Amino acid sequence: MAESGSAKLTLPVGGIEKTIELPIRVGTENEPAIDIASLRAKTGYVALDPAFVNTASTLSGITFLDGEKGILRYRGIPIEELGAKSTFVETAFLLIYGHLPNKAELDRFSLMLTRHSLIHEDMKKFFEGYPSTAHPMAILSSMVCSLSAYYPDPVDTNDAEQMEMAIGRLLSKVRTIAAFSYKKSIGQPFVYPKNNLSYCANFLNMMFAVPAEPYEIDPEIVSVLNLLLILHADHEQNCSTSTVRLVGSSKANLFASVAAGILALWGPLHGGANQEVIEMLEAIQRDGGDVQKFVNLAKDKESGFRLMGFGHRVYKNYDPRAKLIKTACDRVLAKLGISDPLLDTARRLEEAALKDPYFVDRKLYPNVDFYSGIIYRALGFPTNMFTVMFALGRLPGWIAQWKEMNEDRSTKIGRPRQIYTGNLVTPYVDIASR
Ligand code: ACO
């Protein structure tokens, strides 16, 4: 991390004007930052930045994102290349270990994921306790947290083997838990993982096979699932990843930290948006299909309505993931011979929004969630499983970020400050006198 000069800040301290110097740090892609860590100690001031709109919370070598140019790279490799050439398992290795695996490394990693796919038989009983209406994200987060109960030994983050085991368990078992929570919701028997199948094929089999008849795994579907999971695999310091880091900074274990990330992802402004997009498109259809009416509604601040799947905190250009998903969407629907009227509504909505000055001025483009739900529908996933699919895809990113943070000796517990705006010292009033 290069240090490149300093910024001078002049401000009143105790009635006297004081000038201090703060170091400027520059990332490998020339992103400049003012390091304010010493600001309070030098001046008594803190920085106020609600929602971290302008705050870099960490240094990280995992993912590079340029929201203005619409660039996304994992460990330097463009997302477009990974989407075209890699698999989800290989990309997971890349994110977590920092380089593309050689053949032996990939085989070992894949074997690890195959070996750890079963969940403890007792954990199956947990599923019985949930109502059939339970949202699979509620089940997923609690089951992932429960893994801490089955593997309670602390993981020494400096011990490569212990780390590998924890990572393998998590990546492999979340896939099984996700499929089991779906089976529970539709009242079908659980389908156990099969060791002869690849990561994505195994997941599809657990989701859609039934004991009564064989399930044909379509390689085209396996390929698009790989693509979708790769595109979701990391996105630097978003809401859920920051949650994983914050929780993990207290030295909470990997399962607990990721369970917290899953809950952050669930929110409709984050990963939950993919479910909301489909529900919005269905609502537009039920209403007669007038997309302009909904664009107008989204522009009306009083309505409280937003175009779901539009806008992003950091992308002020077309989300590169949405671009790839849109293309894949056309390919998959054509291949499966599906004509989904929601795709037509989505396209018309996008067209109407992208030529509307409200969306143009605010640089609001479709994000990753806008078209992903349409593919998942075509593949047979129910709407309430979309965010679970996002979580499955995001696992390598959460793990890589948790690992990076734990390996950094300078990591401290995350603990923002605040500016207090409440009462000044106030005497306690006895209840009889209130
Ligand atoms: N529809 C209508 N207006 C919008 C939308 C939208 N989807 N998104 C942003 N705006 C408007 C805001 O009202 C605001 O307008 P103003 O300047 O007149 O006040 C302006 O655009 C900037 O929006 P902010 O809310 O300040 O942007 P922020 O970075 O805080 O929010 C977010 C980003 C949460 C993604 C937002 O765009 C949104 O709510 N989108 C819909 C939900 C969604 O798709 N979430 C998924 C994001 S991708 C992901 O997490 C995986």
Boltz pocket constraint, residues with backbone or C-beta under 6 A from the ligand:
constraints:
  - pocket:
      binder: B
      contacts: [[A, 268], [A, 269], [A, 270], [A, 271], [A, 273], [A, 298], [A, 299], [A, 305], [A, 306], [A, 307], [A, 308], [A, 309], [A, 310], [A, 311], [A, 312], [A, 313], [A, 314], [A, 362], [A, 364], [A, 367], [A, 368], [A, 369]]
      max_distance: 6.0
